[in-house]
């Protein structure tokens, strides 16, 4: 009987912890939405869409993206196209390779 009661208490405790985590995550998301709304002049729906898109792009939990926004007062960096630069040299003997250009 005591084992059954202990397992029920443990289940209630886990539910309480999960509820606290969920409320905390929702609070961080709301704060992040407010930061985005103020900075970029968006409404609540648009700011949530920004968080959702970043979450999908970066493959991170939305609450983690919101935490970044709250902590840094900025959106997280997103991967972009590679920086422009000189073309990579081709194999030796190919037109445009260093051996051909400098002969």
N, C-alpha and C positions, 0 to 999 in steps of 0.2 A: 504494500500500500504506500509506503513512504517513497519507494522508487517511482511510482506513478505520479505522485504529487510533485516530486522533484522534476520530473520530465515536463509536467504541465507548467511549472514555474519557469523552467528554462525556456520553454516555447514562448511564454508571455514576454520574458526578458528579451529574447531575440526579436520578437515582433516590435517591442518598444525601441530597440536599437535601430531596426530597419526604418521605423517611422521617423525617428530623429534624423537619420541620414537623409531620408527623402525630403523632409522639411528643410533641412540645411541646404540641400542641393537646389531645391526650388527657390529658396531665398537668394542664393548666389546667382541663379539664373535671372531673377527679377532685378537684382542690382546691376548685373551686366546689361540687361535690356535697357535700364535707365541710362547707363553710361553711353550706350550706343545711340539711344534716342536723342540725348542731349548733344552729343558730339556730331552726329551725322544728320540731325533734323529728320528723324524717322518716327513712325508711330510704333506702337507695341507689336503689332503683327509683323511689320517689316523688320524690326530689330530681332524678333525671335527667328525670322527666316534667315537673317544673317548668321545667327548662332548655329542654326540647324545646318546651313550650307557649309560653314567652317567645320563643324563636327564631321560631316560626311567627307569633305575634302581631305581633312587631316586624319580621318579614321580614329577619332578620339571621342570619348563621351562628351555629350553636350555640357554636362555639369563641369567637366574639366576645362572646356573652352571658356565657359562662364567664369570659372575661377581665375583663369589667365587674364581675362579682361578686367576683372575686379582688382587683381593684384598689380597689374601693369598699366591700368587705365588706357589700354590700347588693344587692338585686335592682334591675334597671334600672326606671325609671318606665315605665308603660304608658299608652297613650292611653285616656282614659275618656270618659264622657259629658260634654257641655258643662256648664259651671257654671250653676247656677240664677241667674236674674236677672229683671229686669222684662221683660215681653213687649215685643217690638219694636213700635213704632207702625205702624199700618196706613196705607193711602193716605189722603190728606186727604178728609174727609167721611165716612169709615167710622166706625161705632160703635166707640168706644174710642180713636180717634185723638186727638191733643192738641187739635185744633181743636174737636172736639165736646165733649170733657170740660171745657174751660175756657170755654165760652160761657155 
